[in-house]
């Protein structure tokens, strides 16, 4: 019981907290959250189709690269869908979908949390259910912590990464900034490709620290974006 509860709190505690204290009182953001989760699910379904290609499972770097590329295509599609909805809302109802200079920031956080939630459910849902019951599991490539805890921590890091990626991506698309989009792609490819090394010896000694470092980098870039937005009208 304790392992299941602890690992669940690691993964879904931040998600539930952000949703309850940031999104749930604004219906528009809840809609963005749900739409983003749906777009992420579509990207995962499309990526899974590539597993039917004979021999591709033996090319993990190629498979991960395809998955990342598809996710980024659907991230941009989500942005276009939000932009289309916002403009239609303003044109037909003569009011804004979200008000204030932080409107796009709020939307990107909601969308990022939607991506992150669907990612967490797909990545950790089945693993989390296996942590219930007596005993636990250690892997030779990461003997210092249990497999379930390792997986939960990695999922949490991807939750935080998905939020920062969406902030960077939305700002890059709005401002047509090549630098922001390249930064997003580099961070996403780096984080995803490093997970291929999970089956290597002592992988948790460098996979988790690398992901944590990328989380810090993403947080710094997102904070800079927030500062730029705050100073926009000054």
C-alpha positions as a printed Julia matrix, in Angstrom:
234×3 Matrix{Float64}:
   0.0    0.0     0.0
   2.69   2.49    1.02
   4.72   1.97   -2.15
   1.63   2.47   -4.32
   0.55   5.61   -2.45
   4.05   7.07   -2.38
   4.73   6.51   -6.07
   1.28   7.82   -6.99
   1.91  11.0    -5.0
   5.28  11.49   -6.72
   3.68  11.4   -10.16
   0.18  12.77   -9.72
   0.59  15.01   -6.67
   1.97  17.97   -8.68
  -0.56  17.4   -11.46
  -3.54  17.46   -9.09
  -2.14  20.47   -7.22
  -1.62  22.54  -10.36
  -5.05  21.59  -11.68
  -6.87  22.39   -8.42
  -5.1   25.64   -7.59
  -4.52  26.99  -11.1
  -6.93  25.61  -13.68
 -10.18  24.27  -12.25
 -11.77  27.68  -11.58
 -11.31  28.83  -15.2
 -13.49  26.78  -17.59
 -11.55  27.9   -20.67
  -8.32  26.51  -19.23
 -10.01  23.23  -18.34
 -11.11  22.92  -21.97
  -7.55  23.6   -23.15
  -6.3   20.99  -20.65
  -8.68  18.31  -21.96
  -7.99  19.2   -25.61
  -4.23  18.98  -25.02
  -4.57  15.55  -23.41
  -6.58  14.41  -26.44
  -3.96  15.73  -28.87
  -1.24  13.93  -26.92
  -3.26  10.71  -27.04
  -3.61  11.08  -30.81
   0.15  11.55  -31.18
   0.78   8.42  -29.12
  -1.68   6.39  -31.2
   0.04   7.52  -34.4
   3.47   6.73  -32.96
   2.35   3.26  -31.92
   1.53   2.47  -35.55
   5.26   2.53  -36.33
   5.78  -0.44  -34.02
   4.18  -2.61  -36.7
   7.13  -1.92  -39.01
   9.32  -5.07  -38.93
  12.63  -4.57  -37.14
  12.03  -1.01  -35.97
  11.97  -2.06  -32.32
  15.67  -2.85  -32.76
  16.29   0.8   -33.67
  15.28   2.58  -30.45
  16.9    5.91  -31.33
  14.99   6.05  -34.61
  11.76   5.06  -32.89
  12.19   7.73  -30.2
  13.04  10.35  -32.83
   9.88   9.52  -34.75
   7.82   9.75  -31.56
   9.28  13.14  -30.63
   8.7   14.48  -34.15
   5.06  13.37  -34.1
   4.54  14.93  -30.66
   5.93  18.23  -31.88
   3.66  18.15  -34.92
   0.66  17.65  -32.64
   1.91  20.39  -30.3
   1.88  22.8   -33.23
  -1.53  21.47  -34.31
  -2.83  22.14  -30.79
  -1.49  25.69  -31.0
  -3.22  26.23  -34.33
  -6.46  24.8   -32.94
  -6.3   27.14  -29.95
  -5.47  30.11  -32.2
  -8.38  29.28  -34.52
 -10.75  28.92  -31.56
  -9.59  32.16  -29.98
 -10.03  34.17  -33.18
 -13.43  32.61  -33.86
 -14.49  33.34  -30.3
 -13.5   37.0   -30.62
 -15.04  37.36  -34.07
 -18.42  35.8   -33.28
 -18.94  36.68  -29.62
 -16.95  39.95  -29.62
 -15.12  38.93  -26.44
 -11.74  37.41  -25.74
 -11.33  33.75  -24.81
  -8.87  34.75  -22.08
  -8.06  38.28  -20.94
  -4.8   39.96  -20.01
  -1.25  39.87  -21.27
  -0.78  36.52  -19.51
  -3.55  34.85  -21.56
  -1.18  32.87  -23.74
   0.92  31.9   -20.73
  -2.16  30.55  -18.94
  -3.17  28.64  -22.07
   0.3   27.14  -22.51
   0.44  25.99  -18.87
  -2.99  24.36  -19.22
  -1.97  22.71  -22.48
   1.33  21.57  -21.0
  -0.45  20.04  -18.03
  -2.81  18.25  -20.42
   0.14  16.77  -22.32
   1.83  15.9   -19.02
  -1.24  14.21  -17.53
  -1.84  11.98  -20.53
   1.88  11.21  -20.67
   1.9   10.26  -16.98
  -1.15   8.02  -17.31
   0.25   6.2   -20.33
   3.83   5.99  -19.08
   3.24   5.19  -15.43
  -0.31   3.92  -15.08
   0.43   0.27  -15.73
   3.73   0.35  -13.83
   2.06   2.0   -10.85
  -0.6   -0.69  -10.67
   2.12  -3.34  -10.43
   3.63  -1.71   -7.33
   0.62  -2.83   -5.29
   1.13  -5.89   -3.1
   3.91  -7.51   -1.09
   7.53  -7.28   -2.22
   9.16  -4.92   -4.7
  11.43  -5.01   -7.72
  15.01  -3.88   -8.27
  16.78  -3.89  -11.62
  20.49  -4.66  -12.14
  20.99  -1.39  -14.04
  19.62   0.65  -11.1
  20.1   -1.25   -7.83
  19.93   1.8    -5.54
  16.17   2.45   -5.81
  13.19   0.31   -6.72
  12.03   0.07  -10.3
   8.69   1.63   -9.39
  10.25   4.63   -7.63
  12.72   5.14  -10.47
   9.9    5.08  -12.99
   7.79   7.47  -10.91
  10.61   9.99  -10.55
  11.31   9.85  -14.28
   7.62  10.38  -15.02
   7.52  13.37  -12.66
  10.47  14.93  -14.47
   8.66  14.5   -17.78
   5.54  16.1   -16.28
   7.57  19.21  -15.45
   9.31  19.09  -18.82
   6.03  18.91  -20.72
   4.79  22.08  -19.04
   7.97  24.03  -19.79
   8.08  22.71  -23.36
   4.55  23.93  -23.99
   5.39  27.39  -22.64
   8.48  27.59  -24.86
   6.6   26.19  -27.84
   3.6   28.51  -27.61
   5.83  31.56  -27.23
   7.94  30.39  -30.15
   4.9   29.93  -32.39
   3.3   33.23  -31.35
   6.47  35.23  -31.94
   7.64  33.07  -34.88
  10.93  32.68  -33.03
  13.25  30.14  -34.63
  15.51  30.21  -31.56
  12.68  29.24  -29.21
  11.49  26.45  -31.49
  15.03  25.09  -31.86
  15.44  25.22  -28.07
  12.22  23.26  -27.68
  13.33  20.6   -30.16
  16.78  20.26  -28.6
  15.35  19.87  -25.09
  12.69  17.38  -26.21
  15.04  15.22  -28.28
  17.7   15.26  -25.54
  15.25  14.22  -22.81
  13.67  11.48  -24.89
  16.86  10.03  -26.34
  18.55   9.81  -22.92
  15.82   7.4   -21.81
  17.07   4.87  -24.36
  20.03   4.36  -22.02
  17.77   3.12  -19.22
  18.76  -0.47  -19.93
  22.47   0.26  -19.5
  24.4   -0.53  -16.33
  23.97   2.07  -13.54
  21.69   4.05  -15.86
  19.92   5.85  -13.0
  23.22   7.52  -12.12
  23.14   9.58  -15.31
  19.63   9.32  -16.8
  17.76  10.89  -13.87
  20.38  13.64  -13.26
  20.35  14.5   -16.96
  16.56  14.74  -17.0
  16.66  16.87  -13.83
  19.2   19.18  -15.5
  16.91  19.54  -18.51
  14.02  20.37  -16.16
  16.11  23.18  -14.66
  17.03  24.48  -18.12
  13.38  24.38  -19.2
  12.33  26.17  -16.0
  14.92  28.89  -16.58
  13.76  29.47  -20.15
  10.12  29.53  -19.02
  10.97  32.03  -16.28
  12.7   34.25  -18.83
   9.56  34.09  -20.97
   7.49  35.15  -17.95
   9.82  38.09  -17.29
   9.58  39.15  -20.95
   5.77  39.04  -20.76
   5.75  41.02  -17.5
   7.94  43.74  -19.01
   6.1   43.79  -22.33
   3.94  46.83  -21.58
   6.51  48.68  -19.51
